[in-house]
């Protein structure tokens, strides 16, 4: 692994109802759930929680899921994710923010939680964290296969 690919990374599943956050160790071997944040809260609360997570984990990059349609086209949800990625890149500069395809991550996370014995009702609080872990694992797998960061780098306002 090159030195470029060393350091904690975050995975973020930014949904309408919840924001799931995951992190990994500096070697990029183990991804684990961190927290679920409600985006319905005041924007300042969301920024403070994300800021606290970033301060605690000191990531070198944050991977944000880009929800594409199954055929790969981008719709309204993808446009929102792009806006959220620009906000993250601006609010937490110089943190590198990258968008990665998240097709099927929630479906995969739901299946894994169900196989682990979690009922649909008990999944609500952790499904977004599990989806964030899936996003991060996908990015880590891509890093290992290509030797480069996964996804599309997003520049924040003032960072271009």
C-alpha positions in Angstrom: 0.0 0.0 0.0 1.4 3.4 -0.9 1.7 6.2 1.7 -1.1 8.0 -0.2 -3.5 5.4 0.9 -2.7 5.4 4.6 -4.9 7.1 7.1 -8.4 6.9 8.6 -11.2 7.3 6.1 -14.8 8.0 6.7 -17.8 6.6 4.9 -21.0 8.7 4.9 -24.5 7.6 3.9 -26.4 10.9 3.8 -30.1 10.1 3.6 -33.2 12.1 4.0 -34.1 10.7 7.5 -30.6 10.0 8.8 -26.8 10.3 8.2 -24.9 7.2 8.8 -21.2 7.6 9.5 -18.5 4.9 9.5 -14.7 5.0 9.8 -11.8 2.6 9.3 -8.4 2.1 10.8 -5.4 3.9 9.3 -4.4 0.8 7.3 -7.8 0.7 5.7 -8.4 -2.9 6.8 -11.4 -2.7 9.1 -14.5 -0.4 8.6 -16.8 0.1 11.5 -20.0 2.0 12.3 -19.5 5.3 14.2 -22.8 7.2 14.6 -26.2 8.1 13.1 -27.1 11.8 12.9 -30.5 13.3 12.1 -30.2 15.8 9.2 -33.6 17.1 10.3 -31.8 18.9 13.1 -30.5 22.4 12.8 -27.7 22.6 10.3 -25.4 23.8 13.0 -26.0 20.6 15.0 -25.2 18.5 12.0 -22.0 20.5 11.4 -21.0 20.2 15.1 -21.6 16.4 15.1 -19.7 15.8 11.9 -17.0 18.2 13.1 -16.7 16.2 16.4 -16.4 12.9 14.4 -13.8 14.5 12.1 -11.8 15.8 15.1 -11.9 12.5 16.8 -11.0 10.3 13.9 -8.8 12.8 11.9 -9.6 11.3 8.5 -7.6 11.8 5.4 -10.6 11.5 3.1 -14.4 11.2 3.5 -16.3 9.0 1.0 -19.9 10.1 0.5 -22.4 7.8 -1.2 -23.7 8.9 -4.6 -27.1 7.4 -5.1 -27.4 6.5 -8.8 -30.3 4.7 -10.5 -29.6 1.0 -11.2 -28.7 1.8 -14.8 -26.2 4.5 -13.6 -28.1 7.7 -14.3 -28.2 10.4 -11.7 -31.4 11.8 -10.5 -32.6 14.2 -7.8 -31.0 12.3 -4.9 -27.6 12.3 -6.7 -27.9 16.1 -7.1 -28.6 16.4 -3.4 -25.6 14.2 -2.6 -23.4 16.4 -4.8 -24.6 19.5 -2.9 -23.9 17.7 0.4 -20.4 16.8 -0.8 -19.6 20.4 -1.7 -20.9 21.5 1.7 -18.7 18.9 3.5 -15.6 19.9 1.4 -16.3 23.6 2.2 -17.2 23.2 5.8 -14.3 20.9 6.7 -11.6 22.0 4.3 -8.9 20.8 3.7 -10.6 17.4 4.2 -10.7 15.5 0.9 -14.3 14.6 0.0 -15.1 12.1 -2.7 -18.3 10.7 -4.1 -18.6 6.9 -4.6 -21.4 4.9 -6.2 -23.7 3.6 -3.5 -26.1 1.5 -5.5 -27.4 -1.3 -3.4 -25.5 -0.4 -0.2 -28.7 0.0 1.8 -30.1 -3.2 0.4 -26.9 -5.0 1.2 -26.8 -3.5 4.7 -30.4 -4.5 5.4 -29.7 -8.1 4.3 -26.6 -8.4 6.5 -28.4 -7.0 9.5 -31.3 -9.4 8.9 -28.9 -12.3 8.6 -27.3 -11.2 11.9 -30.8 -11.5 13.6 -31.8 -7.9 13.6 -35.5 -7.3 13.0 -36.7 -4.5 10.6 -37.7 -2.4 13.6 -34.4 -2.8 15.4 -32.5 -2.0 12.2 -33.8 1.6 12.0 -31.2 3.1 14.3 -28.2 1.4 12.7 -29.1 0.8 9.0 -27.6 4.0 7.9 -24.4 3.2 9.8 -24.3 -0.2 8.1 -24.8 1.5 4.7 -21.9 3.9 5.5 -19.8 0.8 6.3 -20.7 -0.7 3.0 -19.9 2.6 1.2 -16.5 2.7 3.0 -15.8 -1.0 2.3 -16.5 -0.4 -1.4 -14.1 2.5 -1.5 -11.4 0.6 0.4 -11.8 -2.3 -2.0 -11.4 0.1 -4.9 -8.3 1.6 -3.3 -6.7 -1.9 -2.9 -7.5 -2.9 -6.5 -6.4 0.4 -8.2 -3.8 1.8 -5.8 -5.7 5.1 -5.9 -8.5 6.9 -4.1 -12.0 5.8 -5.1 -14.6 7.9 -6.7 -14.9 11.5 -7.8 -13.1 14.3 -5.8 -15.4 17.2 -4.9 -14.1 20.6 -4.3 -15.8 22.9 -1.9 -16.4 26.6 -2.4 -13.1 28.4 -2.1 -11.1 25.2 -2.7 -11.2 25.2 -6.4 
